[in-house]
Amino acid sequence: MKCFPAISKRTMFIYFTLLFLLYLFYALNTCLVDEKKLTQKYLFIKRHISNYKNVPVRFASLLGFHFGEVNKYRISPVPIKRLPDALIIGVKKCGTRALLEFLRLHPDVRAAGSEVHFFDKYYHKGFEWYRNKMPPTLEGQITMEKTPSYWVTRSAPRRVYAMNPSVKLLAVVRDPVTRAISDYTQSASKRPTLPRFEDLALVNSTVGWGGIPSVVDATWPPVRLGIYARPLRRWLRRFPRTRLLLISGERLVADPAAEMARVQEFLGLKRVITEKHFYFNSTKGFPCLLKSESRSTPHCLGKTKGRNHPHIDPTALERLRDFYRPFNERFYQMSGINFGWP
Ligand SMILES: Nc1ncnc2c1ncn2[C@@H]1O[C@H](COP(=O)(O)OS(=O)(=O)O)[C@@H](OP(=O)(O)O)[C@H]1O
């Protein structure tokens, strides 16, 4: 006597195989979405297979199956906090805030508002702490943060790699002489008694032409930070060149839409940020935003961005340019980009 006269043995076999496969994917998914099991290794595996593991679950949900907890994280449009997919790692005073604020115009980018300083100051707090600092994102959105000091933190490349070797890195660079003046201007705004820039950037040993010392103090942090080749070498020891996008700080001011097109392409984003988002504010002397996520009226970055720089003696500027020239050349060679700094 036949128990299931309408179903052939072959169909039964297919049904059982499908059910078994479904069970297998469900078990895998349940295990992978347990956010409490957050370890470095776990995160690494999760990130690599997350693109594929949802396929059967999505397919099953289309057929009317529901997976409770699994759906909570992966299928329902509930945003969750994730570790960053991309980082703005530097360079201090090169336009990192402008880059982040411009990127925020993109609906597929969510970024931590303030600098998190995880890979330099708070690494001991662990990845769970770091993840909690991130804004919630939907699947497919990019989580970001910017902390310019990562660029020069020796342990940062190793630590970032441990979080995610596929992370995308962005660094804004700018003429190191202007960068040094910008750095000094920031310090002087907090300490009005600070000596003149020329007196700090140049060592008083040999007085050269025009009464200006001829030796640049390469140990003074505002000068030292402009030697971009050294940190770049450290980052490239861990990450392939294709994972690091170098952005010109000058072009970010002169043509923000063009530079943002490069950034969006690098991050695999649709080109949403265009000329339409910017206008040039001649009072400020910088590009500003017509509207943003938080404000619907035209606005510029805050008062601490785009400060007036003090007048610097032209001879001192010439000394600094001579000092940086070989380092810049080295940086152009290593990066494969000629930034054209004077
Ligand atoms: N759109 C726009 N508006 C204002 N400022 C702009 C912009 N684009 C680039 N910049 C330049 O960014 C410089 C500050 O760099 P950072 O944001 O990297 O500074 S920080 O390291 O986060 O303190 C800042 O330096 P200063 O001019 O010395 O203030 C600017 O030159």
The ligand as an SDF file (V2000), in Angstrom:
LIG
                    3D

 31 33  0  0  0  0  0  0  0  0999 V2000
   35.5780   72.8950    3.0720 N   0  0  0  0  0  0  0  0  0  0  0  0
   36.4600   73.2160    4.0080 C   0  0  0  0  0  0  0  0  0  0  0  0
   36.1420   74.0770    4.9870 N   0  0  0  0  0  0  0  0  0  0  0  0
   37.0550   74.3910    5.9300 C   0  0  0  0  0  0  0  0  0  0  0  0
   38.2920   73.8860    5.9950 N   0  0  0  0  0  0  0  0  0  0  0  0
   38.6510   73.0140    5.0240 C   0  0  0  0  0  0  0  0  0  0  0  0
   37.7580   72.6430    3.9930 C   0  0  0  0  0  0  0  0  0  0  0  0
   38.3860   71.7860    3.1920 N   0  0  0  0  0  0  0  0  0  0  0  0
   39.6100   71.6260    3.6660 C   0  0  0  0  0  0  0  0  0  0  0  0
   39.7750   72.3610    4.7770 N   0  0  0  0  0  0  0  0  0  0  0  0
   41.0210   72.4070    5.5320 C   0  0  0  0  0  0  0  0  0  0  0  0
   40.9290   71.4960    6.6000 O   0  0  0  0  0  0  0  0  0  0  0  0
   41.8740   71.9360    7.5680 C   0  0  0  0  0  0  0  0  0  0  0  0
   41.6200   71.2280    8.8740 C   0  0  0  0  0  0  0  0  0  0  0  0
   42.0090   69.8970    8.6760 O   0  0  0  0  0  0  0  0  0  0  0  0
   41.4380   68.6960    9.5160 P   0  0  0  0  0  0  0  0  0  0  0  0
   39.9500   68.7130    9.4710 O   0  0  0  0  0  0  0  0  0  0  0  0
   42.1000   67.4780    9.0420 O   0  0  0  0  0  0  0  0  0  0  0  0
   41.9150   69.0950   10.9700 O   0  0  0  0  0  0  0  0  0  0  0  0
   42.0350   68.1290   12.2240 S   0  0  0  0  0  0  0  0  0  0  0  0
   43.2460   67.3460   12.0690 O   0  0  0  0  0  0  0  0  0  0  0  0
   40.8360   67.3150   12.3090 O   0  0  0  0  0  0  0  0  0  0  0  0
   42.1530   69.0640   13.3800 O   0  0  0  0  0  0  0  0  0  0  0  0
   41.6790   73.4220    7.6040 C   0  0  0  0  0  0  0  0  0  0  0  0
   42.8810   73.9820    8.0610 O   0  0  0  0  0  0  0  0  0  0  0  0
   42.9860   75.5250    8.4800 P   0  0  0  0  0  0  0  0  0  0  0  0
   42.7820   76.2990    7.2130 O   0  0  0  0  0  0  0  0  0  0  0  0
   44.3500   75.7110    9.0500 O   0  0  0  0  0  0  0  0  0  0  0  0
   41.9110   75.7830    9.4950 O   0  0  0  0  0  0  0  0  0  0  0  0
   41.3610   73.7640    6.1580 C   0  0  0  0  0  0  0  0  0  0  0  0
   42.4460   74.2930    5.4900 O   0  0  0  0  0  0  0  0  0  0  0  0
  1  2  1  0
  2  3  1  0
  2  7  2  0
  3  4  2  0
  4  5  1  0
  5  6  2  0
  6  7  1  0
  6 10  1  0
  7  8  1  0
  8  9  2  0
  9 10  1  0
 10 11  1  0
 11 12  1  0
 11 30  1  0
 12 13  1  0
 13 14  1  0
 13 24  1  0
 14 15  1  0
 15 16  1  0
 16 17  2  0
 16 18  1  0
 16 19  1  0
 19 20  1  0
 20 21  2  0
 20 22  2  0
 20 23  1  0
 24 25  1  0
 24 30  1  0
 25 26  1  0
 26 27  2  0
 26 28  1  0
 26 29  1  0
 30 31  1  0
M  END
$$$$
